[in-house]
Amino acid sequence: MTQVLSVASECAPLVKTGGLADVAGALPAALAQQGVQMRTLLPGYPAVMAALKGGRQVDEFEDLFGGPARLLAGKAAGLDLLVIDAPHLFAREGNPYLGPDGQDWPDNPERFAALCWVGAHIAAQGARGWRPQILHGHDWQAGFVTEYLRRMQATDIRTVLTIHNIAFIGRADPARLHALRLDPARFHADGFEYWGAISALKAGLIGADRLTTVSPTYAEELMTAQFGMGLDGVMRHRRDALLGILNGIDDDAWNPATDPNIAAYDKPAGKAANKAALRAEMGLPDSEGPLCVIVSRMTHQKGLDLVLQALPALLDGGGQLALLGSGDPELQTAFQNAAQSPHVAVRIGYDEAFSHRMIAGGDAILVPSRFEPCGLTQLYGLRYGTVPLVALTGGLADTVINASPAALTRGVATGIQFSPVDAGTLRNALTRLCALYKDSGTWSRLQQNAMAQPVGWDQSAKQYAALYAEMTATE
C-alpha cells in the first residue's frame, strides 16, 4: 500500500474556506479504495484541536518558528490526521488566514512555513515509525516543503504539489529569509524569487517532482500570460511535470436522494417542493421564468459584477435570482441594492445547510468566473439537476456540456457556457437560459442529463493513484 502524507492548510469538514478543503477532505477516502493510505497534516486551529479527541503525541519541537510545538496523531471526521499543536501560531479564532480586521495575519509566512517544516520533518524522519513514500502538498501554504527537504537532505521522498489557485503565491519580504529558514543562495530567478519577493508557491513549483492542478483546461491556461499570474514561464518550463486532474465532490454528502437538508428527490420533478420552500425562505414571489441561484465568494474573480450588469436580461425573461455569499463590501452592497427588486433575494454570509437548500431549490446555478481552476458549485448543480450556466474557462469548461444546437440535437447538453467572459455575453446567455426554460421538454432533458453526469471522485482518485504508482515505480 502506497503511503502518502497530504500537507494542507485546511480540510473539510474540520476547517474550510474554499475548494482546497473539500479536496483535502475527500481524497483520503477516495484513494483508500485505490490502495493508497493517506495521512493529512493540518495546523492545530481551535476547530481542529477540538475535533481531535484523544490525540497522542508523536513528536515535539523546541522552537517551531517562535515557540514550542507538539505533533499529535489521531482521527477526526473519518480522517487519519497529524496535527501541529502550536498555540503561538494557530490558536486563533476565525478564518485560518485573516485576523479580525479582515487582513492577512502578519506572521502568515512563518505560520505556514511551520506547516511545511513539520511536513518535511515527517517525510525525512518519520513519525513514530510511519514514514510516507510521497509528500503531497496543496497550494502556497505547502510550497516551502521542497526547500526544507533539500535542507534536511531527504532525497528519497517524492513530492507532488497541487495548484488549486495560482493567484495566491504566498509572498514574503526577502528580509524574512533567515526567519523562514530558507537558503539565501536559492533566492534568485531560478529559485523561489518572484519579482523581488519570496514566493512560497514558486518554491513548490520549482522544487516538486510533479505538479498537478484541478482540471485539464486550467493546466493549459496556467501556461499562458492571461492566467499564469506571472508564473506562466515557470509553468511552461515544468510542462512535462504538469498534470490536470479534475476535482470531484463528495457524492454522499451531496446526494439529493438522501440529503437531510432538503425535501429529498431522485428525479428533476422532485425539485418543485424545494423550489417552493426556497422562494418562501427568501421572500420571492412566483415567477414564470427560472429561479437562478449563486453560492459564491463575492470577489472579482467570480465575475459577480458581470451578473449585476446582465441582471436585467434575467428579470426581463421572467427569471429570479437568489444569492448566498460574502466578500467584497462593494459587491455586497450592490447586490443588497439589487434586492430592492421583488425578484432578487440576497443573503450575506455562508451557511452550509442553506447552500444545500439553495442548490436543491434553484432551476439554474450561475458561475460566471473570470477564471476557475475547477469549481465545485457547478458540480453540485449537476448532481441536483440545477442547470449550470458557466463561463468557458478552467474546470467549468471541462465539466459542463454546452447547450449548443448540436448538443441539444444529440441530447447530451448539461448546461450553458458563455465566452468571452463579459457582461454582454453573459446577458445573451441569460436570455438563452430563459428561452430554454420555457421549452419544458428541452429543460427536463437538460436536468436529467445533469443528474446523470458523474461528478464523484472515482475517476480522479484512479488518476492520482496512477501518478503515485508511477512516481514510486523506481523505488
C-alpha positions in Angstrom: 0.0 0.0 0.0 1.4 3.4 -1.0 1.9 5.7 1.9 1.2 9.4 1.3 1.4 12.5 3.5 -1.0 15.2 2.5 0.1 18.7 3.7 -2.8 21.1 3.7 -3.8 24.3 5.4 -7.5 23.4 5.6 -9.6 20.2 5.3 -13.3 19.7 5.2 -15.3 19.2 7.3 -12.9 20.4 10.1 -11.9 23.8 8.6 -12.9 25.2 5.3 -12.6 28.5 3.3 -12.8 27.1 -0.2 -12.4 24.2 -2.6 -8.9 23.2 -1.3 -10.6 22.0 1.9 -13.1 19.9 0.0 -10.3 18.2 -2.0 -8.1 17.6 1.1 -11.1 16.1 2.9 -12.4 13.9 0.2 -9.1 12.5 -1.3 -8.1 10.1 1.6 -11.3 8.0 1.4 -11.3 8.0 -2.4 -7.7 6.9 -2.5 -8.1 4.2 0.1 -10.2 2.3 -2.5 -7.1 2.5 -4.8 -4.7 1.0 -2.3 -3.3 4.3 -1.0 -3.0 5.2 2.6 -3.1 9.0 3.1 -2.5 10.8 6.3 -3.3 14.5 6.4 -1.1 17.1 8.2 -3.0 20.1 9.5 -2.3 23.2 11.6 -3.8 22.9 15.1 -6.5 25.5 14.7 -9.1 25.6 17.5 -11.7 23.7 15.4 -9.1 21.0 14.5 -7.9 20.7 18.1 -11.5 20.4 19.4 -12.2 17.6 16.9 -9.0 15.7 17.6 -10.1 14.0 20.8 -7.6 11.6 22.3 -4.7 12.6 20.0 -1.4 11.1 21.0 1.9 13.0 20.9 4.3 11.5 18.3 6.9 14.3 18.2 7.9 17.7 19.6 9.7 20.8 18.5 11.5 23.1 20.9 11.3 26.1 18.6 8.8 25.9 15.7 9.1 29.4 14.3 8.8 31.3 17.5 7.6 28.8 20.2 7.4 25.1 21.2 5.1 22.7 19.5 3.9 19.1 19.6 2.9 16.8 16.8 -0.3 14.9 17.6 -1.7 11.9 15.8 -5.3 10.8 15.8 -8.6 10.6 13.9 -11.4 13.0 13.4 -14.3 13.1 10.9 -13.1 9.8 9.5 -9.7 11.3 8.6 -6.3 9.9 9.7 -4.6 13.1 11.0 -1.3 14.5 12.1 -1.9 17.9 13.8 0.6 20.6 14.8 -0.3 21.8 18.3 1.5 25.2 18.2 -0.7 27.7 20.1 1.6 30.6 19.3 0.9 30.1 15.6 -2.6 28.5 15.3 -4.7 29.1 18.4 -6.6 31.9 16.8 -10.4 32.0 16.3 -12.0 32.6 12.9 -10.5 32.4 9.5 -7.2 30.4 9.2 -5.6 33.3 7.2 -7.3 36.5 8.3 -7.3 38.5 11.5 -10.4 40.2 13.0 -9.7 43.2 10.8 -10.1 41.1 7.6 -6.4 41.4 6.8 -3.8 38.6 6.5 -2.2 37.7 9.8 1.2 39.4 9.6 3.0 36.2 10.5 1.3 34.1 7.9 4.7 33.3 6.2 6.0 31.8 9.4 2.7 30.1 10.2 2.7 28.1 7.0 6.4 27.7 6.9 5.9 25.8 10.1 3.4 23.6 8.4 6.0 22.9 5.7 8.8 22.4 8.2 6.9 19.7 10.1 5.8 18.1 6.8 9.4 17.9 5.6 10.5 16.6 9.0 7.9 13.8 8.9 8.9 12.9 5.4 12.6 12.9 6.3 12.5 11.2 9.7 9.0 9.7 10.1 6.5 10.0 12.9 6.6 7.1 15.4 7.7 4.6 12.7 5.4 5.9 10.0 7.1 7.5 7.0 5.5 8.4 3.7 6.8 7.5 0.3 5.2 10.6 -1.2 4.5 14.0 0.2 1.5 15.7 -1.5 1.2 19.4 -0.7 -1.5 21.8 -1.6 -1.1 25.4 -2.8 1.4 28.0 -1.5 0.9 27.0 2.1 2.8 23.8 1.4 5.3 25.4 -1.0 8.4 25.5 1.2 8.3 21.7 1.8 10.7 21.1 -1.1 13.2 23.7 0.2 13.2 22.2 3.7 13.5 18.6 2.3 16.6 19.9 0.4 18.0 21.3 3.7 17.3 18.1 5.5 18.9 16.1 2.7 15.8 13.9 2.3 16.4 13.0 -1.3 14.4 9.7 -1.3 11.0 11.3 -0.8 8.9 12.0 -3.9 6.8 15.2 -3.9 3.6 16.4 -5.6 2.3 20.0 -5.4 -1.3 20.6 -6.4 -2.2 24.1 -7.6 -5.7 25.0 -6.5 -5.4 28.6 -7.4 -2.2 30.2 -8.8 -3.5 33.7 -7.9 -2.3 33.1 -4.3 1.5 33.0 -4.4 2.5 33.1 -0.7 4.5 36.3 -0.9 7.1 37.4 1.8 9.7 40.1 2.1 13.3 39.0 1.4 14.2 40.3 4.9 12.5 37.2 6.3 14.8 34.7 4.6 16.6 33.8 7.8 13.3 33.8 9.9 11.8 31.4 7.3 14.9 29.1 7.5 15.5 29.5 3.8 18.8 29.3 1.9 19.7 32.8 0.7 21.6 31.2 -2.2 18.2 29.9 -3.5 16.8 33.4 -3.7 17.1 34.0 -7.5 15.0 33.8 -10.6 15.5 30.0 -11.0 14.6 29.5 -7.3 11.9 31.0 -5.1 12.4 34.6 -6.0 9.3 36.3 -7.5 9.6 39.8 -8.8 11.9 40.8 -5.9 9.9 38.9 -3.2 9.9 35.4 -1.7 7.2 33.2 -3.1 6.3 30.0 -1.3 4.2 28.9 -4.3 7.1 29.3 -6.7 9.4 27.3 -4.3 6.9 24.4 -4.7 6.5 24.9 -8.5 10.3 24.8 -9.0 11.0 22.0 -6.4 8.2 19.4 -6.6 8.8 16.3 -8.6 5.3 16.5 -10.1 2.7 19.3 -10.3 -1.0 18.8 -10.6 -3.8 21.2 -10.9 -7.5 20.7 -10.6 -8.7 20.5 -14.2 -7.1 19.7 -17.5 -8.1 23.1 -19.0 -6.7 25.0 -16.1 -3.4 23.2 -16.6 -3.2 24.5 -20.1 -4.4 28.0 -19.0 -1.6 28.3 -16.5 1.0 28.3 -19.2 -0.5 31.5 -20.7 0.2 35.1 -19.7 -3.5 35.7 -19.2 -3.9 33.1 -16.5 -0.4 32.3 -15.2 -0.2 35.3 -12.8 3.4 36.0 -13.7 4.3 32.3 -13.3 3.4 31.2 -16.8 7.1 31.0 -17.7 7.7 28.6 -14.8 4.7 26.5 -15.8 5.9 26.3 -19.4 9.3 25.2 -18.1 7.7 22.5 -16.0 5.2 21.5 -18.7 6.4 17.8 -18.6 5.8 17.6 -14.9 2.3 19.1 -15.0 -0.9 17.0 -15.0 -4.5 18.3 -14.8 -6.8 16.0 -12.7 -10.4 17.2 -12.4 -11.7 17.6 -8.9 -14.7 15.6 -7.8 -17.2 16.1 -5.0 -18.4 14.0 -2.1 -21.4 12.5 -3.8 -22.6 11.1 -0.5 -22.7 14.5 1.2 -24.1 16.0 -2.0 -26.9 13.5 -2.9 -30.4 14.9 -3.4 -31.9 11.4 -2.7 -30.5 11.3 0.8 -29.7 15.0 1.7 -31.2 15.7 5.2 -31.2 19.4 4.5 -33.9 19.3 1.8 -37.0 17.5 0.6 -35.2 14.6 -0.9 -35.6 13.6 -4.6 -34.0 11.5 -7.2 -35.7 12.9 -10.3 -36.0 16.5 -11.6 -39.7 16.7 -10.8 -38.8 16.3 -7.1 -37.2 19.8 -7.2 -40.6 21.5 -7.1 -41.0 21.2 -3.4 -37.5 22.6 -2.8 -38.1 25.5 -5.2 -41.3 26.5 -3.3 -39.5 26.2 0.0 -36.6 28.3 -1.2 -38.9 31.0 -2.5 -40.7 31.1 0.8 -37.5 31.3 2.8 -36.0 34.1 0.6 -39.3 36.0 0.3 -39.6 35.6 -3.5 -43.0 35.5 -5.3 -43.9 33.0 -8.0 -42.5 33.7 -11.5 -42.8 32.3 -15.0 -39.0 32.2 -15.5 -36.1 30.2 -14.0 -35.1 30.7 -10.4 -31.3 31.2 -10.6 -29.0 30.7 -7.6 -25.5 31.8 -6.8 -23.5 30.4 -3.9 -20.1 32.0 -4.0 -17.4 34.1 -2.5 -18.0 37.7 -3.7 -14.8 38.6 -5.5 -13.7 40.0 -8.8 -12.5 36.5 -9.8 -16.0 35.1 -9.5 -17.4 37.6 -12.0 -20.3 38.7 -9.9 -20.0 42.3 -11.1 -21.0 40.9 -14.5 -24.1 39.4 -13.0 -25.2 42.9 -11.8 -24.7 44.3 -15.3 -26.5 41.5 -17.0 -29.3 41.0 -14.4 -32.0 42.9 -16.4 -31.8 40.2 -19.1 -32.8 37.6 -16.5 -35.6 39.7 -14.9 -37.0 40.7 -18.3 -37.2 37.0 -19.2 -39.3 36.4 -16.1 -36.4 35.0 -14.1 -35.3 35.4 -10.5 -32.1 35.5 -8.6 -31.2 34.2 -5.1 -27.7 34.7 -3.8 -25.8 33.4 -0.8 -22.2 34.7 -0.3 -19.9 37.3 1.2 -16.7 39.1 0.4 -16.0 42.4 -1.3 -18.0 45.1 0.6 -18.9 47.0 -2.6 -20.3 43.9 -4.2 -22.2 43.0 -1.1 -23.8 46.5 -1.1 -24.5 46.4 -4.8 -26.4 43.1 -4.5 -28.3 44.3 -1.5 -29.4 47.3 -3.6 -30.4 45.0 -6.4 -32.5 43.1 -3.9 -34.9 46.1 -3.9 -36.4 44.2 -6.9 -39.1 41.7 -5.6 -37.4 39.1 -7.8 -33.9 39.3 -6.3 -33.1 38.0 -2.8 -29.7 38.2 -1.2 -28.3 36.6 2.0 -24.8 37.8 3.0 -22.8 35.2 4.8 -22.3 31.4 4.5 -24.4 28.5 5.8 -23.6 25.0 4.6 -27.1 23.6 5.2 -28.7 26.6 3.5 -26.3 26.2 0.5 -27.8 22.7 0.0 -31.3 24.2 0.1 -30.3 26.9 -2.4 -28.9 24.4 -4.9 -31.8 22.0 -4.4 -34.4 24.8 -4.9 -32.8 26.5 -7.9 -33.6 25.9 -11.5 -30.1 27.0 -12.6 -26.8 27.9 -10.9 -24.7 30.8 -12.2 -20.9 30.5 -12.2 -19.6 33.4 -14.3 -16.0 33.3 -13.1 -13.2 35.1 -14.9 -11.0 32.2 -14.1 -11.9 29.0 -12.3 -9.3 26.3 -11.6 -12.0 23.7 -11.2 -15.1 25.0 -9.4 -17.3 22.9 -7.3 -20.7 24.6 -7.3 -21.4 23.7 -10.9 -20.7 20.1 -9.9 -23.2 20.4 -7.0 -25.6 21.9 -9.5 -25.2 19.0 -11.9 -25.8 16.5 -9.1 -29.0 18.2 -8.1 -30.4 18.8 -11.6 -29.8 22.6 -11.2 -28.6 23.5 -14.7 -25.2 25.3 -14.6 -24.7 28.5 -16.6 -20.9 28.9 -16.6 -18.0 30.9 -18.1 -15.9 28.9 -20.6 -12.8 28.7 -18.5 -10.8 26.2 -16.4 -12.8 23.3 -14.8 -16.1 25.0 -15.9 -15.2 24.2 -19.5 -14.3 20.6 -18.5 -17.5 19.7 -16.6 -20.4 21.3 -18.4 -21.6 20.3 -21.9 -22.9 23.5 -23.6 -26.5 23.5 -24.9 -25.3 24.2 -28.5 -27.7 23.2 -31.3 -25.6 20.1 -32.0 -25.6 19.0 -28.3 -29.3 19.7 -28.0 -30.0 17.6 -31.1 -27.9 14.8 -29.8 -29.5 15.1 -26.3 -26.2 15.4 -24.4 -26.2 19.0 -23.2 -26.0 19.6 -19.4 -25.8 23.4 -19.2 -24.9 26.7 -20.8 -21.4 28.1 -21.4 -20.5 31.6 -22.5 -17.4 33.3 -23.8 -15.7 35.8 -23.7 -16.3 36.4 -20.1 -18.0 39.8 -20.2 -21.4 41.4 -19.4 -22.6 41.3 -22.9 -22.1 37.6 -23.5 -23.5 36.8 -20.0 -26.6 38.8 -20.9 -27.0 36.7 -24.0 -26.5 33.5 -22.0 -29.2 34.5 -19.5 -31.6 35.2 -22.4 -30.8 31.7 -23.8 -31.4 30.3 -20.4 -34.8 31.8 -20.1 -35.8 30.6 -23.6 -34.6 27.0 -22.8 -36.5 27.1 -19.5 -39.8 27.9 -21.4 -39.3 24.8 -23.5 -40.3 22.3 -20.9 -39.2 19.2 -22.8 -35.7 20.5 -23.5 -35.4 21.8 -20.0 -36.4 18.5 -18.5 -33.8 16.7 -20.7 -31.1 19.2 -19.5 -31.9 18.4 -15.9 -31.9 14.7 -16.5 -28.6 14.8 -18.3 -27.1 16.9 -15.5 -28.2 14.5 -12.8 -26.7 11.6 -14.8 -23.3 13.2 -15.1 -20.6 11.5 -13.0 -19.2 14.1 -10.5 -17.6 12.0 -7.8 -14.0 11.1 -7.0 -13.7 7.7 -8.6 -12.1 8.6 -11.8 -9.9 11.3 -10.3 -8.7 9.0 -7.5 -7.6 6.5 -10.1 -5.6 9.2 -11.8 -3.9 10.2 -8.5 -3.2 6.6 -7.6 -1.6 6.0 -11.1 0.5 9.1 -10.6 1.7 7.9 -7.2 2.5 4.4 -8.7 4.5 6.0 -11.5 6.5 8.1 -9.0 7.3 5.1 -6.8 7.9 2.6 -9.6 11.7 3.0 -9.4 12.0 2.5 -5.7 
